[in-house]
Amino acid sequence: MKLNTGAEWQTSNADIFWGEIAACEHVVQIYEQDAIFLDSLAGFVGGGINSGDCVIVIATKEHLQALDTRLNNYGIQVDALVEHGRYIPLDAEKTLAKFMVDGWPDETLFMKTVSGLLTRAKKHNTQVRAFGEMVALLWAKGCSGATVQLEHLWNKFCETEAFSLFCAYPKAGFTDDIDSSLKHICCAHSKMITSSDNSLTQVTYRNV
């Protein structure tokens, strides 16, 4: 895969972008500030809730708490959604530990873990969208190979299950050749978003 530039870039309002995201879309965001990332995540979750989807969020405790605050401020009743199985928040470190073996994502354990989550999310026959921060945790630890493998496993799982997937990496984690690092990460995704306010810029990567 390689990056297509020029005409492939499009600008989209955040509400429209997240409201119309397609099943099996795999979106990545490279962000510089937590506030920008959390606004994007809240848009992703809120767009799913407004569309009647079940939303899975696998994130750090700090980001889960900050997300809850944003969603409640938007008038979204988080506790009620959790109670009814429409919103499934999970700790990223604990979830990651379920399938990591000797510092590497075990495919069998990964598939078992995410299959169980999807079954739980589809209990009421709803569409599903998921956010995962586990790749960012691996990347922050310097486990670049394990990170790319986990992205590969997510894509492999998405080949058999219809749901949209969103993940995000802090730009500060790209300490070496950032252009090379971005290519490795972004080539595992169908769209990349960057944002400086409430608008999103997206780019599509295609097989060549």
C-alpha positions, 0 to 999 in steps of 0.5 A: 500500500502507498499513500495517494495524495492530491485529489484523495484529500477531502474535508468533512464536518465532524458530525457528518464524517462520524455519522456516515462512517461505513461499516468495515471502515478502519480510521486512524487519527494522529493527534498532538493534543489530547483535547483534539483527540477526545473531541474526535472520540466523542464525535465517533461515539456520539455519532454511533449512539445517535445512529442506534449503534452499539459502541465499544471503547477500549481506552485508558482509564484517563481517556474513558473518564474524560470521554464520559464527561464530554458525552454527559455534557452533550446530554448523552446518558452514559450510565443508561447506555452502559446498562442497556448494552449500547455502550461498552467501555473497557480498560485498554491495558486489561483488554490487551493483557488478555491476548498478549503472549511474551510481548506479542499479540496471540492471534487465537487469543485476540480473535477469541477476545474480540469475537466475544466483544462483538457477540456482546455488542450485537446482542440487540441486533444493532450495528457496531462501531469500536474504538481501540487504544491498545495499539497506541499503548504498544507503540508508546512502549516501543513495540512497533512490530507488535503494534503493526501485528495488532493492526493486521489482526484487527484488519483480518477480523474486520474481513469477517465482521461488519463494523467500523473501527477507529484508533488513534496515536499521539504524535509525540510517540513518533520519535524516529523518522516520522514520515516512515513511521506514519506510512507503516501505521497509516497503511493499515487503515482505510482513512486517516484524519487530522484536525485542528478544530471541529473539522476533520480532514481525511485521506484514503489509502488504496491497494496498488 
